[in-house]
Amino acid sequence: MELCRIFFFAVVVSTYGKMTHASSGLTSSISHGASESGVLTPTSVNGSYLYRTSRATSQNLASTTSLVLKNTHSTHNSIQLSSSQIVASVGSHTVKGSFSNGTNTRVPHLNSTYSSTNFTHVQSKPALTNSEDESNTRSVFTHFMVGNVPSWDISAWEADIKLAMEAHIDAFALNVAFGDEGNQNSVANAFSAAELQGFKWFFSFDYAGGISAWPLGTVVDYIRQYSSTSAYFQYLGCFFMPDWSSLGAKAALELGQADGLFSWAAWPYGPFDMDADVDASYLQFLNETGTPLPYMMPVSPWSFKNLPGYDKNWIWRGDDLWFDRWEEVWYIRPDLVEIITWNDFGESHYIGPLHSEAYEAFDADTGNPPYNYAIDMPHDGWRLFLPNIIDTYKYGTASVAQEGLVTWYRLYPANAPCSSGNTSANTHTQF
């Protein structure tokens, strides 16, 4: 039996080519704070809608229906981002840092061609209508740490599946590490739940976590068992499976094995705003293969981990990253998007609900952190606008039935001194 597959390399690089693979089998992390959401009743002020938050911060919104709102407690920004603007272009709002090398160059609209100092002639995809076939292949996934939930039964899997479907997420990337107890039972329950709910999964075999790298035969066995089920995500009629590589985009493609590339570079370097230079390099090399190959673009809200047991203790700047990165997705319109992550609590970039039984990364014999920094730090608010955000990415437009507001915040001032902890601003390989 010959397996038809779409084989992706998940290449681990950063804006400066120095990022290490930050998602081992059970690793996870702290939140700078929590994200909150709510539906607000706007007050009309001179034709605009004025929302106020408890931190004496206001957002003066355009009178057109607002799609996504960003709020920080240190500024009073006037945001002119509306669904009608996004259909045609980013308009008067800006894509911060896209193809900018950290200089906050403003990209004027969705269909423009922009040349940067490193990568030239990167053409964004034109806006699509709902009826165009190409939109059917655009999908959004989120990374799911299977090793965090060995005790889940089918109903527990179904509960999170329903939340993901409400957010318009198409599939979970099941991160499985070799040797984790309960892998077989967890995967079986996951696929049973997905079949019941009409949801999709695909495997992301973790070669950095677990007791060793995955044996070839075991990987083949998993694929043969599950790739033909209705719950296994397929791309262009073939089963979909990302792989891991320590190579850059060019070197990975030169191996001649990958059908596409997935970057893990979802966070900015140091104090800079997130830009799309790494994405541009991937697109450049993928488009030089004769027939352009698909690109899976990473999105993440932030990242913090203090897990001595995994030799991880660093933070990447988050702040307005969640909002800015989706603007870059709208501009680039990649073939696929993966959100990092749904439930990696030890690395703090989870957008799924908290589960007290899923905190294994904080145990003394695993991550061994100074404390459990995920407790009482819900990130559910980040999912509030995902249906609109994802539909805009896929189709160029989204239906807005109700307005709302999402806020997130730091627990401590950004310039607060810290005399202990030794958390660095980048990974140890970036110094």
Summary of the structure (lengths in Angstrom):
residues: 431
radius of gyration: 20.8
end to end distance: 48.0
largest distance: 67.7
contacts: 1418
relative contact order: 0.23
helix: 25%
strand: 22%
